[in-house]
């Protein structure tokens, strides 16, 4: 089973509560405002600030 894109309607960044963008190639959810990437592990988004990675300007959605 793959990540259910319908979840994007209800998911938000845990830091700023803003919109997340799905990057299928990296299997991550991106918050452009906070410049954070949240991994999706076993089809479950890991929306923990401490587990997120910082992204560069070029990686933003």
C-alpha distance matrix in Angstrom:
0.0 3.8 6.9 8.4 11.7 13.5 13.9 16.3 18.8 19.3 18.7 21.9 23.3 24.5 27.7 29.0 26.8 26.4 23.8 20.9 19.7 16.3 16.9 14.0 16.1 16.6 13.3 15.8 17.3 21.0 24.0 26.9 29.5 29.1 27.8 24.9 21.5 18.9 16.2 12.5 11.8 8.7 7.2 10.6 13.6 16.6 19.4 22.3 25.3 26.2 22.9 22.9 24.6 27.4 27.0 29.9 31.2 29.8 26.2 26.3 24.3
3.8 0.0 3.8 6.2 8.8 11.4 11.7 13.5 16.4 17.2 16.2 19.2 20.5 22.1 25.0 26.2 24.1 23.4 20.6 17.6 16.1 12.6 13.1 10.3 12.7 13.3 10.0 12.4 13.9 17.5 20.6 23.3 26.1 25.8 24.4 21.7 18.3 16.0 13.5 10.0 10.3 8.2 5.7 9.2 11.4 14.7 17.2 20.3 22.9 24.1 20.8 20.3 21.7 24.3 23.6 26.4 27.6 26.2 22.6 22.6 20.5
6.9 3.8 0.0 3.8 6.1 8.8 8.4 9.9 13.1 13.7 12.5 15.4 16.8 18.4 21.5 22.5 20.4 19.7 17.0 14.0 12.9 9.7 11.0 9.1 12.2 12.2 8.5 10.0 10.7 14.4 17.3 20.1 22.7 22.5 21.4 18.7 15.5 13.1 11.2 7.8 9.2 8.3 4.6 7.0 8.4 12.0 13.9 17.3 19.9 21.5 18.4 17.7 19.3 21.7 21.2 24.1 25.2 24.2 20.5 20.1 17.9
8.4 6.2 3.8 0.0 3.8 5.4 5.9 8.1 10.5 11.5 11.3 14.7 16.9 18.7 21.9 22.4 19.8 19.1 16.2 13.9 13.1 10.5 12.7 11.2 14.7 15.1 11.7 12.5 12.2 15.6 18.0 20.8 23.2 23.3 22.7 20.4 17.5 15.2 14.1 10.9 12.5 11.5 7.7 9.1 10.2 14.0 15.2 18.9 21.4 23.5 20.8 19.9 21.8 23.9 23.3 26.1 26.7 25.9 22.4 21.4 18.8
11.7 8.8 6.1 3.8 0.0 3.8 5.3 5.7 8.3 10.3 10.2 13.2 15.5 18.0 20.8 20.7 18.2 16.8 13.6 11.5 10.3 8.1 10.8 9.9 13.7 14.4 11.5 11.8 10.8 13.6 15.8 18.2 20.7 21.4 20.8 18.9 16.4 14.8 14.3 11.8 14.4 14.1 10.4 11.3 11.2 14.9 15.4 19.2 21.2 23.6 21.2 19.6 21.2 22.7 21.7 24.2 24.4 23.5 20.2 18.8 15.9
13.5 11.4 8.8 5.4 3.8 0.0 3.8 5.3 6.0 8.1 9.4 12.8 15.8 18.1 21.1 20.7 17.7 16.6 13.6 12.5 12.2 10.9 14.1 13.7 17.5 18.0 15.0 14.8 13.2 15.8 17.3 19.8 21.7 22.6 22.6 20.9 18.8 16.9 16.9 14.4 16.8 16.4 12.6 12.8 12.8 16.4 16.4 20.2 22.3 25.0 23.0 21.6 23.5 25.0 24.2 26.8 26.8 26.3 23.1 21.3 18.3
13.9 11.7 8.4 5.9 5.3 3.8 0.0 3.8 5.3 5.6 6.1 9.8 12.7 14.6 17.8 17.9 14.8 14.3 11.8 10.6 11.2 10.3 13.7 13.8 17.5 17.2 14.0 13.1 11.2 14.0 15.2 18.1 19.7 20.2 20.5 18.4 16.4 14.2 14.5 12.2 14.6 14.7 11.0 10.2 9.8 13.1 12.8 16.6 18.8 21.6 19.7 18.6 20.9 22.6 22.3 25.2 25.5 25.4 22.1 20.2 17.7
16.3 13.5 9.9 8.1 5.7 5.3 3.8 0.0 3.8 5.5 5.2 7.9 10.7 13.4 16.1 15.6 12.7 11.5 8.5 7.3 7.8 7.8 11.6 12.5 16.2 16.0 13.3 11.9 9.2 11.3 12.2 14.8 16.5 17.4 17.7 16.1 14.5 13.0 14.0 12.6 15.7 16.5 12.9 12.1 10.5 13.5 12.6 16.3 17.9 20.9 19.3 17.4 19.4 20.5 19.8 22.4 22.3 22.4 19.2 17.0 14.4
18.8 16.4 13.1 10.5 8.3 6.0 5.3 3.8 0.0 3.8 6.0 8.5 12.0 14.5 17.1 16.0 12.7 11.6 9.0 9.4 10.6 11.3 15.1 16.1 19.8 19.7 17.1 15.6 12.7 14.2 14.3 16.6 17.8 19.1 19.9 18.7 17.6 16.2 17.6 16.1 19.1 19.6 16.0 15.0 13.6 16.4 15.0 18.5 20.0 23.3 22.1 20.3 22.4 23.3 22.7 25.1 24.8 25.1 22.2 19.6 16.9
19.3 17.2 13.7 11.5 10.3 8.1 5.6 5.5 3.8 0.0 3.8 6.6 10.3 11.9 15.0 14.3 10.7 10.8 9.3 9.8 12.0 12.8 16.6 17.7 21.3 20.6 17.7 15.8 12.8 14.5 14.2 17.1 17.7 18.4 19.7 18.0 17.2 15.3 16.8 15.5 18.2 18.9 15.6 13.7 12.2 14.5 12.7 16.1 17.8 21.1 20.2 18.9 21.6 22.7 22.7 25.5 25.5 26.2 23.2 20.6 18.5
18.7 16.2 12.5 11.3 10.2 9.4 6.1 5.2 6.0 3.8 0.0 3.8 7.0 8.8 11.9 11.9 8.7 8.9 7.5 7.1 9.8 10.6 14.2 15.7 19.0 17.7 15.0 12.7 9.6 11.2 11.1 14.3 15.0 15.2 16.3 14.4 13.6 11.6 13.4 12.6 15.4 16.8 13.8 11.5 9.2 11.2 9.2 12.6 14.2 17.5 16.5 15.1 17.8 19.0 19.2 22.2 22.5 23.3 20.2 17.8 16.2
21.9 19.2 15.4 14.7 13.2 12.8 9.8 7.9 8.5 6.6 3.8 0.0 3.8 6.1 8.6 8.1 5.1 5.4 5.3 5.9 9.5 11.4 14.7 17.0 19.9 18.3 16.2 13.1 9.6 10.0 8.6 11.7 11.8 11.9 13.6 12.1 12.3 11.0 13.7 13.9 17.0 19.0 16.4 13.9 10.8 11.7 8.8 11.5 12.2 15.8 15.5 13.7 16.2 16.8 17.3 20.1 20.3 21.7 18.8 16.2 15.0
23.3 20.5 16.8 16.9 15.5 15.8 12.7 10.7 12.0 10.3 7.0 3.8 0.0 3.8 5.4 5.7 4.6 5.3 6.4 6.1 9.7 11.8 14.4 17.2 19.5 17.3 15.7 12.2 8.8 8.4 6.4 9.7 9.3 8.6 10.5 8.9 9.7 8.9 12.3 13.5 16.5 19.2 17.1 14.4 10.8 10.7 7.3 9.2 9.0 12.7 12.7 10.6 13.0 13.5 14.3 17.2 17.8 19.5 16.7 14.3 14.1
24.5 22.1 18.4 18.7 18.0 18.1 14.6 13.4 14.5 11.9 8.8 6.1 3.8 0.0 3.8 6.0 5.5 8.1 10.0 9.8 13.3 15.0 17.4 19.9 22.0 19.5 17.7 14.3 11.4 11.4 9.5 12.7 11.8 10.2 12.5 10.4 11.4 10.0 13.1 14.4 16.8 19.5 17.9 14.7 11.3 10.2 6.4 7.0 7.0 10.7 11.5 10.4 13.4 14.3 16.0 19.2 20.2 22.2 19.4 17.4 17.5
27.7 25.0 21.5 21.9 20.8 21.1 17.8 16.1 17.1 15.0 11.9 8.6 5.4 3.8 0.0 3.8 5.9 8.0 10.8 11.1 14.5 16.7 18.7 21.6 23.3 20.6 19.5 15.8 13.0 11.9 9.1 11.6 9.7 7.6 10.6 9.4 11.6 11.3 14.9 16.9 19.4 22.4 21.0 17.9 14.4 12.8 9.1 8.7 6.9 10.5 12.1 10.6 12.9 12.9 14.8 17.5 18.4 21.0 18.7 16.5 17.4
29.0 26.2 22.5 22.4 20.7 20.7 17.9 15.6 16.0 14.3 11.9 8.1 5.7 6.0 3.8 0.0 3.8 5.3 8.8 10.3 13.8 16.6 18.9 22.1 24.0 21.8 20.8 17.1 13.8 12.1 8.7 10.4 7.9 7.3 10.8 10.7 13.2 13.4 17.1 18.9 21.8 24.6 22.7 19.9 16.3 15.5 11.8 12.2 10.5 14.1 15.5 13.4 15.3 14.5 15.7 17.9 18.0 20.7 18.7 16.0 16.5
26.8 24.1 20.4 19.8 18.2 17.7 14.8 12.7 12.7 10.7 8.7 5.1 4.6 5.5 5.9 3.8 0.0 3.8 6.9 8.9 12.7 15.4 18.3 21.1 23.6 21.6 20.1 16.6 13.1 12.2 9.4 11.7 10.0 10.2 13.1 12.4 14.0 13.5 16.9 17.9 20.8 23.2 21.0 18.2 14.9 14.8 11.1 12.4 11.9 15.7 16.5 14.7 16.9 16.8 17.7 20.1 20.1 22.3 20.0 17.1 16.8
26.4 23.4 19.7 19.1 16.8 16.6 14.3 11.5 11.6 10.8 8.9 5.4 5.3 8.1 8.0 5.3 3.8 0.0 3.8 6.5 10.0 13.2 16.0 19.1 21.5 20.0 18.8 15.4 11.7 10.3 7.3 8.8 7.7 9.1 11.5 11.5 13.0 13.3 16.7 17.7 21.1 23.5 21.0 18.7 15.3 15.8 12.5 14.3 13.5 17.3 17.6 15.1 16.7 16.1 16.2 18.2 17.7 19.6 17.5 14.3 13.6
23.8 20.6 17.0 16.2 13.6 13.6 11.8 8.5 9.0 9.3 7.5 5.3 6.4 10.0 10.8 8.8 6.9 3.8 0.0 3.8 6.7 10.0 13.1 16.0 18.7 17.7 16.4 13.4 9.6 8.6 6.7 8.4 8.8 10.6 11.9 11.7 12.3 12.5 15.4 16.0 19.6 21.8 18.9 17.2 14.0 15.3 12.6 15.2 14.9 18.6 18.1 15.4 16.8 16.4 15.8 17.9 17.2 18.4 16.1 12.8 11.2
20.9 17.6 14.0 13.9 11.5 12.5 10.6 7.3 9.4 9.8 7.1 5.9 6.1 9.8 11.1 10.3 8.9 6.5 3.8 0.0 3.8 6.7 9.6 12.6 15.2 14.0 12.6 9.6 5.9 5.3 5.0 7.6 9.3 10.3 10.5 9.6 9.2 9.3 11.9 12.6 16.3 18.5 15.8 14.4 11.1 12.6 10.6 13.4 13.5 16.8 15.7 12.8 14.1 14.2 13.5 15.9 15.7 16.5 13.6 10.9 9.3
19.7 16.1 12.9 13.1 10.3 12.2 11.2 7.8 10.6 12.0 9.8 9.5 9.7 13.3 14.5 13.8 12.7 10.0 6.7 3.8 0.0 3.8 6.5 9.5 12.1 11.6 10.7 8.3 5.4 5.0 6.6 8.1 11.0 12.2 11.3 10.7 9.4 10.1 11.9 12.3 16.1 18.2 15.3 14.8 12.0 14.0 12.9 15.8 15.9 18.8 17.1 14.1 14.6 14.7 13.1 15.0 14.7 14.6 11.6 9.2 6.7
16.3 12.6 9.7 10.5 8.1 10.9 10.3 7.8 11.3 12.8 10.6 11.4 11.8 15.0 16.7 16.6 15.4 13.2 10.0 6.7 3.8 0.0 3.8 6.0 9.0 8.8 7.4 6.1 4.7 6.3 9.3 11.1 14.3 14.9 13.5 12.1 9.6 9.6 10.1 9.8 13.5 15.2 12.3 12.6 10.4 12.9 12.9 16.0 16.7 19.2 16.8 14.2 14.7 15.5 13.9 16.2 16.3 15.6 12.2 10.9 8.3
16.9 13.1 11.0 12.7 10.8 14.1 13.7 11.6 15.1 16.6 14.2 14.7 14.4 17.4 18.7 18.9 18.3 16.0 13.1 9.6 6.5 3.8 0.0 3.8 5.6 5.7 5.7 5.3 6.1 7.1 10.7 11.9 15.4 15.8 13.5 12.2 9.3 10.0 9.9 10.1 13.4 15.3 13.1 14.0 12.0 14.1 14.6 17.3 17.8 19.6 17.0 14.2 13.9 14.6 12.5 14.4 14.9 13.4 9.9 9.7 7.7
14.0 10.3 9.1 11.2 9.9 13.7 13.8 12.5 16.1 17.7 15.7 17.0 17.2 19.9 21.6 22.1 21.1 19.1 16.0 12.6 9.5 6.0 3.8 0.0 3.8 5.5 4.7 6.7 8.6 10.6 14.2 15.6 19.2 19.4 17.0 15.4 12.1 12.1 10.7 9.8 12.6 13.6 11.5 13.3 12.4 14.9 16.3 19.1 20.1 21.7 18.6 16.4 16.2 17.5 15.6 17.5 18.2 16.3 13.0 13.3 11.2
16.1 12.7 12.2 14.7 13.7 17.5 17.5 16.2 19.8 21.3 19.0 19.9 19.5 22.0 23.3 24.0 23.6 21.5 18.7 15.2 12.1 9.0 5.6 3.8 0.0 3.8 5.6 8.0 10.7 12.0 15.7 16.7 20.3 20.3 17.4 16.0 12.6 13.2 11.5 11.4 13.6 15.0 13.7 15.7 14.7 16.6 18.2 20.5 21.2 22.2 19.0 16.8 15.9 17.0 14.8 16.4 17.3 14.9 11.8 13.2 11.8
16.6 13.3 12.2 15.1 14.4 18.0 17.2 16.0 19.7 20.6 17.7 18.3 17.3 19.5 20.6 21.8 21.6 20.0 17.7 14.0 11.6 8.8 5.7 5.5 3.8 0.0 3.8 5.4 8.7 10.0 13.8 15.1 18.5 17.8 14.9 13.0 9.5 10.0 8.3 9.0 11.3 13.4 12.6 13.9 12.5 13.7 15.4 17.3 17.8 18.6 15.4 13.2 12.2 13.8 12.1 14.2 15.8 14.0 10.5 12.1 11.6
13.3 10.0 8.5 11.7 11.5 15.0 14.0 13.3 17.1 17.7 15.0 16.2 15.7 17.7 19.5 20.8 20.1 18.8 16.4 12.6 10.7 7.4 5.7 4.7 5.6 3.8 0.0 3.8 7.1 9.8 13.5 15.6 18.8 18.1 15.8 13.4 9.6 8.8 6.5 5.8 8.3 10.2 8.9 10.3 9.2 11.1 13.1 15.5 16.8 17.8 14.5 12.7 12.9 15.0 14.0 16.6 18.2 16.9 13.1 13.9 12.8
15.8 12.4 10.0 12.5 11.8 14.8 13.1 11.9 15.6 15.8 12.7 13.1 12.2 14.3 15.8 17.1 16.6 15.4 13.4 9.6 8.3 6.1 5.3 6.7 8.0 5.4 3.8 0.0 3.8 6.3 9.9 12.3 15.2 14.3 12.3 9.7 6.1 5.4 4.6 5.5 9.0 11.7 10.2 10.2 7.8 9.1 10.2 12.6 13.5 14.9 11.9 9.7 10.1 12.0 11.2 14.2 15.8 15.2 11.3 11.5 10.8
17.3 13.9 10.7 12.2 10.8 13.2 11.2 9.2 12.7 12.8 9.6 9.6 8.8 11.4 13.0 13.8 13.1 11.7 9.6 5.9 5.4 4.7 6.1 8.6 10.7 8.7 7.1 3.8 0.0 3.8 6.9 9.8 12.4 11.9 10.7 8.3 5.6 5.0 6.5 7.4 11.2 13.8 11.6 10.7 7.6 9.0 8.7 11.6 12.2 14.5 12.3 9.6 10.6 11.9 11.3 14.3 15.3 15.3 11.6 10.5 9.5
21.0 17.5 14.4 15.6 13.6 15.8 14.0 11.3 14.2 14.5 11.2 10.0 8.4 11.4 11.9 12.1 12.2 10.3 8.6 5.3 5.0 6.3 7.1 10.6 12.0 10.0 9.8 6.3 3.8 0.0 3.8 6.1 9.0 8.8 7.3 5.9 4.6 6.3 8.9 10.8 14.4 17.3 15.4 14.4 10.9 11.6 10.4 12.5 12.0 14.5 12.9 9.5 9.7 9.8 8.6 11.2 11.8 12.3 9.0 7.2 6.9
24.0 20.6 17.3 18.0 15.8 17.3 15.2 12.2 14.3 14.2 11.1 8.6 6.4 9.5 9.1 8.7 9.4 7.3 6.7 5.0 6.6 9.3 10.7 14.2 15.7 13.8 13.5 9.9 6.9 3.8 0.0 3.8 5.6 5.7 5.6 5.3 6.4 8.2 11.6 13.7 17.2 20.2 18.1 16.5 12.8 13.0 10.7 12.4 11.1 14.2 13.6 10.1 10.6 9.8 9.2 11.6 11.7 13.2 10.6 8.0 8.3
26.9 23.3 20.1 20.8 18.2 19.8 18.1 14.8 16.6 17.1 14.3 11.7 9.7 12.7 11.6 10.4 11.7 8.8 8.4 7.6 8.1 11.1 11.9 15.6 16.7 15.1 15.6 12.3 9.8 6.1 3.8 0.0 3.8 5.7 4.8 6.9 8.7 11.4 14.6 16.8 20.4 23.4 21.3 20.1 16.4 16.6 14.5 15.8 13.9 16.8 16.4 12.7 12.2 10.3 8.7 9.9 8.9 10.8 9.1 5.8 6.7
29.5 26.1 22.7 23.2 20.7 21.7 19.7 16.5 17.8 17.7 15.0 11.8 9.3 11.8 9.7 7.9 10.0 7.7 8.8 9.3 11.0 14.3 15.4 19.2 20.3 18.5 18.8 15.2 12.4 9.0 5.6 3.8 0.0 3.8 5.6 8.0 10.9 13.2 16.7 19.1 22.5 25.6 23.7 21.9 18.1 17.8 15.0 15.8 13.5 16.5 17.0 13.6 13.5 11.3 10.7 11.7 10.7 13.5 12.4 9.2 10.4
29.1 25.8 22.5 23.3 21.4 22.6 20.2 17.4 19.1 18.4 15.2 11.9 8.6 10.2 7.6 7.3 10.2 9.1 10.6 10.3 12.2 14.9 15.8 19.4 20.3 17.8 18.1 14.3 11.9 8.8 5.7 5.7 3.8 0.0 3.8 5.5 9.0 11.2 14.9 17.7 20.8 24.1 22.7 20.6 16.8 15.7 13.0 13.0 10.2 13.0 13.7 10.5 10.5 8.4 9.0 10.7 11.0 13.9 12.4 10.2 12.1
27.8 24.4 21.4 22.7 20.8 22.6 20.5 17.7 19.9 19.7 16.3 13.6 10.5 12.5 10.6 10.8 13.1 11.5 11.9 10.5 11.3 13.5 13.5 17.0 17.4 14.9 15.8 12.3 10.7 7.3 5.6 4.8 5.6 3.8 0.0 3.8 6.9 10.1 13.3 16.4 19.5 22.9 21.6 20.1 16.4 15.5 13.6 13.8 11.2 13.4 13.3 9.6 8.4 5.8 5.3 7.1 7.9 10.5 8.8 7.1 9.7
24.9 21.7 18.7 20.4 18.9 20.9 18.4 16.1 18.7 18.0 14.4 12.1 8.9 10.4 9.4 10.7 12.4 11.5 11.7 9.6 10.7 12.1 12.2 15.4 16.0 13.0 13.4 9.7 8.3 5.9 5.3 6.9 8.0 5.5 3.8 0.0 3.8 6.5 9.9 13.1 16.0 19.5 18.4 16.7 13.0 11.8 10.2 10.4 8.2 10.3 9.7 6.0 5.6 4.8 5.7 9.0 10.7 12.5 9.9 8.9 10.8
21.5 18.3 15.5 17.5 16.4 18.8 16.4 14.5 17.6 17.2 13.6 12.3 9.7 11.4 11.6 13.2 14.0 13.0 12.3 9.2 9.4 9.6 9.3 12.1 12.6 9.5 9.6 6.1 5.6 4.6 6.4 8.7 10.9 9.0 6.9 3.8 0.0 3.8 6.5 9.7 12.6 16.1 15.1 13.8 10.4 9.7 9.2 10.2 9.3 10.9 9.0 5.4 5.3 6.4 6.5 10.1 12.1 12.8 9.4 9.1 10.3
18.9 16.0 13.1 15.2 14.8 16.9 14.2 13.0 16.2 15.3 11.6 11.0 8.9 10.0 11.3 13.4 13.5 13.3 12.5 9.3 10.1 9.6 10.0 12.1 13.2 10.0 8.8 5.4 5.0 6.3 8.2 11.4 13.2 11.2 10.1 6.5 3.8 0.0 3.8 6.7 9.6 13.0 12.1 10.3 6.8 6.0 6.0 7.6 8.1 9.8 7.3 4.9 6.8 9.2 10.1 13.8 15.8 16.4 12.8 12.5 12.9
16.2 13.5 11.2 14.1 14.3 16.9 14.5 14.0 17.6 16.8 13.4 13.7 12.3 13.1 14.9 17.1 16.9 16.7 15.4 11.9 11.9 10.1 9.9 10.7 11.5 8.3 6.5 4.6 6.5 8.9 11.6 14.6 16.7 14.9 13.3 9.9 6.5 3.8 0.0 3.8 6.2 9.8 9.5 8.4 6.0 5.7 7.8 9.4 10.8 11.5 8.1 7.0 8.4 11.5 12.1 15.7 18.0 17.9 14.1 14.5 14.7
12.5 10.0 7.8 10.9 11.8 14.4 12.2 12.6 16.1 15.5 12.6 13.9 13.5 14.4 16.9 18.9 17.9 17.7 16.0 12.6 12.3 9.8 10.1 9.8 11.4 9.0 5.8 5.5 7.4 10.8 13.7 16.8 19.1 17.7 16.4 13.1 9.7 6.7 3.8 0.0 3.8 6.6 5.7 5.2 4.2 5.9 8.7 11.2 13.4 14.3 10.9 10.5 12.2 15.2 15.5 18.9 20.9 20.5 16.7 16.9 16.2
11.8 10.3 9.2 12.5 14.4 16.8 14.6 15.7 19.1 18.2 15.4 17.0 16.5 16.8 19.4 21.8 20.8 21.1 19.6 16.3 16.1 13.5 13.4 12.6 13.6 11.3 8.3 9.0 11.2 14.4 17.2 20.4 22.5 20.8 19.5 16.0 12.6 9.6 6.2 3.8 0.0 3.8 5.3 5.2 6.3 6.9 10.6 12.3 15.0 15.1 11.5 12.2 14.0 17.4 18.2 21.6 24.0 23.5 19.7 20.3 19.8
8.7 8.2 8.3 11.5 14.1 16.4 14.7 16.5 19.6 18.9 16.8 19.0 19.2 19.5 22.4 24.6 23.2 23.5 21.8 18.5 18.2 15.2 15.3 13.6 15.0 13.4 10.2 11.7 13.8 17.3 20.2 23.4 25.6 24.1 22.9 19.5 16.1 13.0 9.8 6.6 3.8 0.0 3.8 5.5 8.4 9.8 13.4 15.4 18.4 18.6 15.1 15.9 17.8 21.2 21.7 25.0 27.2 26.4 22.7 23.2 22.3
7.2 5.7 4.6 7.7 10.4 12.6 11.0 12.9 16.0 15.6 13.8 16.4 17.1 17.9 21.0 22.7 21.0 21.0 18.9 15.8 15.3 12.3 13.1 11.5 13.7 12.6 8.9 10.2 11.6 15.4 18.1 21.3 23.7 22.7 21.6 18.4 15.1 12.1 9.5 5.7 5.3 3.8 0.0 3.8 6.6 9.5 12.4 15.2 18.1 19.0 15.8 15.9 17.9 20.9 21.0 24.3 26.0 25.2 21.4 21.5 20.0
10.6 9.2 7.0 9.1 11.3 12.8 10.2 12.1 15.0 13.7 11.5 13.9 14.4 14.7 17.9 19.9 18.2 18.7 17.2 14.4 14.8 12.6 14.0 13.3 15.7 13.9 10.3 10.2 10.7 14.4 16.5 20.1 21.9 20.6 20.1 16.7 13.8 10.3 8.4 5.2 5.2 5.5 3.8 0.0 3.8 6.3 9.1 11.8 15.1 16.2 13.3 13.7 16.4 19.4 20.1 23.6 25.4 25.2 21.4 21.1 20.0
13.6 11.4 8.4 10.2 11.2 12.8 9.8 10.5 13.6 12.2 9.2 10.8 10.8 11.3 14.4 16.3 14.9 15.3 14.0 11.1 12.0 10.4 12.0 12.4 14.7 12.5 9.2 7.8 7.6 10.9 12.8 16.4 18.1 16.8 16.4 13.0 10.4 6.8 6.0 4.2 6.3 8.4 6.6 3.8 0.0 3.8 5.8 9.0 11.8 13.4 10.8 10.6 13.3 16.1 16.8 20.4 22.1 22.3 18.5 17.9 17.1
16.6 14.7 12.0 14.0 14.9 16.4 13.1 13.5 16.4 14.5 11.2 11.7 10.7 10.2 12.8 15.5 14.8 15.8 15.3 12.6 14.0 12.9 14.1 14.9 16.6 13.7 11.1 9.1 9.0 11.6 13.0 16.6 17.8 15.7 15.5 11.8 9.7 6.0 5.7 5.9 6.9 9.8 9.5 6.3 3.8 0.0 3.8 5.7 8.8 9.9 7.3 8.0 11.2 14.3 15.9 19.6 21.8 22.3 18.7 18.3 18.3
19.4 17.2 13.9 15.2 15.4 16.4 12.8 12.6 15.0 12.7 9.2 8.8 7.3 6.4 9.1 11.8 11.1 12.5 12.6 10.6 12.9 12.9 14.6 16.3 18.2 15.4 13.1 10.2 8.7 10.4 10.7 14.5 15.0 13.0 13.6 10.2 9.2 6.0 7.8 8.7 10.6 13.4 12.4 9.1 5.8 3.8 0.0 3.8 6.5 8.9 7.6 7.5 11.0 13.4 15.1 18.8 20.6 21.7 18.3 17.3 17.3
22.3 20.3 17.3 18.9 19.2 20.2 16.6 16.3 18.5 16.1 12.6 11.5 9.2 7.0 8.7 12.2 12.4 14.3 15.2 13.4 15.8 16.0 17.3 19.1 20.5 17.3 15.5 12.6 11.6 12.5 12.4 15.8 15.8 13.0 13.8 10.4 10.2 7.6 9.4 11.2 12.3 15.4 15.2 11.8 9.0 5.7 3.8 0.0 3.8 5.4 5.3 6.4 10.1 12.6 15.2 18.9 21.1 22.6 19.4 18.7 19.4
25.3 22.9 19.9 21.4 21.2 22.3 18.8 17.9 20.0 17.8 14.2 12.2 9.0 7.0 6.9 10.5 11.9 13.5 14.9 13.5 15.9 16.7 17.8 20.1 21.2 17.8 16.8 13.5 12.2 12.0 11.1 13.9 13.5 10.2 11.2 8.2 9.3 8.1 10.8 13.4 15.0 18.4 18.1 15.1 11.8 8.8 6.5 3.8 0.0 3.8 5.4 5.2 8.4 10.0 13.0 16.4 18.6 20.6 17.9 17.1 18.4
26.2 24.1 21.5 23.5 23.6 25.0 21.6 20.9 23.3 21.1 17.5 15.8 12.7 10.7 10.5 14.1 15.7 17.3 18.6 16.8 18.8 19.2 19.6 21.7 22.2 18.6 17.8 14.9 14.5 14.5 14.2 16.8 16.5 13.0 13.4 10.3 10.9 9.8 11.5 14.3 15.1 18.6 19.0 16.2 13.4 9.9 8.9 5.4 3.8 0.0 3.8 5.7 8.2 10.4 13.9 17.3 20.0 21.9 19.2 19.1 20.8
22.9 20.8 18.4 20.8 21.2 23.0 19.7 19.3 22.1 20.2 16.5 15.5 12.7 11.5 12.1 15.5 16.5 17.6 18.1 15.7 17.1 16.8 17.0 18.6 19.0 15.4 14.5 11.9 12.3 12.9 13.6 16.4 17.0 13.7 13.3 9.7 9.0 7.3 8.1 10.9 11.5 15.1 15.8 13.3 10.8 7.3 7.6 5.3 5.4 3.8 0.0 3.8 6.7 9.9 12.9 16.5 19.4 20.6 17.6 17.8 19.3
22.9 20.3 17.7 19.9 19.6 21.6 18.6 17.4 20.3 18.9 15.1 13.7 10.6 10.4 10.6 13.4 14.7 15.1 15.4 12.8 14.1 14.2 14.2 16.4 16.8 13.2 12.7 9.7 9.6 9.5 10.1 12.7 13.6 10.5 9.6 6.0 5.4 4.9 7.0 10.5 12.2 15.9 15.9 13.7 10.6 8.0 7.5 6.4 5.2 5.7 3.8 0.0 3.8 6.7 9.3 13.0 15.8 17.0 14.0 14.1 15.6
24.6 21.7 19.3 21.8 21.2 23.5 20.9 19.4 22.4 21.6 17.8 16.2 13.0 13.4 12.9 15.3 16.9 16.7 16.8 14.1 14.6 14.7 13.9 16.2 15.9 12.2 12.9 10.1 10.6 9.7 10.6 12.2 13.5 10.5 8.4 5.6 5.3 6.8 8.4 12.2 14.0 17.8 17.9 16.4 13.3 11.2 11.0 10.1 8.4 8.2 6.7 3.8 0.0 3.8 6.4 9.9 13.1 14.2 11.5 12.3 14.5
27.4 24.3 21.7 23.9 22.7 25.0 22.6 20.5 23.3 22.7 19.0 16.8 13.5 14.3 12.9 14.5 16.8 16.1 16.4 14.2 14.7 15.5 14.6 17.5 17.0 13.8 15.0 12.0 11.9 9.8 9.8 10.3 11.3 8.4 5.8 4.8 6.4 9.2 11.5 15.2 17.4 21.2 20.9 19.4 16.1 14.3 13.4 12.6 10.0 10.4 9.9 6.7 3.8 0.0 3.8 6.9 9.9 11.7 9.7 10.3 13.2
27.0 23.6 21.2 23.3 21.7 24.2 22.3 19.8 22.7 22.7 19.2 17.3 14.3 16.0 14.8 15.7 17.7 16.2 15.8 13.5 13.1 13.9 12.5 15.6 14.8 12.1 14.0 11.2 11.3 8.6 9.2 8.7 10.7 9.0 5.3 5.7 6.5 10.1 12.1 15.5 18.2 21.7 21.0 20.1 16.8 15.9 15.1 15.2 13.0 13.9 12.9 9.3 6.4 3.8 0.0 3.8 6.7 8.0 6.0 7.0 10.2
29.9 26.4 24.1 26.1 24.2 26.8 25.2 22.4 25.1 25.5 22.2 20.1 17.2 19.2 17.5 17.9 20.1 18.2 17.9 15.9 15.0 16.2 14.4 17.5 16.4 14.2 16.6 14.2 14.3 11.2 11.6 9.9 11.7 10.7 7.1 9.0 10.1 13.8 15.7 18.9 21.6 25.0 24.3 23.6 20.4 19.6 18.8 18.9 16.4 17.3 16.5 13.0 9.9 6.9 3.8 0.0 3.8 5.4 5.4 6.9 10.6
31.2 27.6 25.2 26.7 24.4 26.8 25.5 22.3 24.8 25.5 22.5 20.3 17.8 20.2 18.4 18.0 20.1 17.7 17.2 15.7 14.7 16.3 14.9 18.2 17.3 15.8 18.2 15.8 15.3 11.8 11.7 8.9 10.7 11.0 7.9 10.7 12.1 15.8 18.0 20.9 24.0 27.2 26.0 25.4 22.1 21.8 20.6 21.1 18.6 20.0 19.4 15.8 13.1 9.9 6.7 3.8 0.0 3.8 5.5 5.6 9.2
29.8 26.2 24.2 25.9 23.5 26.3 25.4 22.4 25.1 26.2 23.3 21.7 19.5 22.2 21.0 20.7 22.3 19.6 18.4 16.5 14.6 15.6 13.4 16.3 14.9 14.0 16.9 15.2 15.3 12.3 13.2 10.8 13.5 13.9 10.5 12.5 12.8 16.4 17.9 20.5 23.5 26.4 25.2 25.2 22.3 22.3 21.7 22.6 20.6 21.9 20.6 17.0 14.2 11.7 8.0 5.4 3.8 0.0 3.8 5.6 8.5
26.2 22.6 20.5 22.4 20.2 23.1 22.1 19.2 22.2 23.2 20.2 18.8 16.7 19.4 18.7 18.7 20.0 17.5 16.1 13.6 11.6 12.2 9.9 13.0 11.8 10.5 13.1 11.3 11.6 9.0 10.6 9.1 12.4 12.4 8.8 9.9 9.4 12.8 14.1 16.7 19.7 22.7 21.4 21.4 18.5 18.7 18.3 19.4 17.9 19.2 17.6 14.0 11.5 9.7 6.0 5.4 5.5 3.8 0.0 3.8 6.4
26.3 22.6 20.1 21.4 18.8 21.3 20.2 17.0 19.6 20.6 17.8 16.2 14.3 17.4 16.5 16.0 17.1 14.3 12.8 10.9 9.2 10.9 9.7 13.3 13.2 12.1 13.9 11.5 10.5 7.2 8.0 5.8 9.2 10.2 7.1 8.9 9.1 12.5 14.5 16.9 20.3 23.2 21.5 21.1 17.9 18.3 17.3 18.7 17.1 19.1 17.8 14.1 12.3 10.3 7.0 6.9 5.6 5.6 3.8 0.0 3.8
24.3 20.5 17.9 18.8 15.9 18.3 17.7 14.4 16.9 18.5 16.2 15.0 14.1 17.5 17.4 16.5 16.8 13.6 11.2 9.3 6.7 8.3 7.7 11.2 11.8 11.6 12.8 10.8 9.5 6.9 8.3 6.7 10.4 12.1 9.7 10.8 10.3 12.9 14.7 16.2 19.8 22.3 20.0 20.0 17.1 18.3 17.3 19.4 18.4 20.8 19.3 15.6 14.5 13.2 10.2 10.6 9.2 8.5 6.4 3.8 0.0
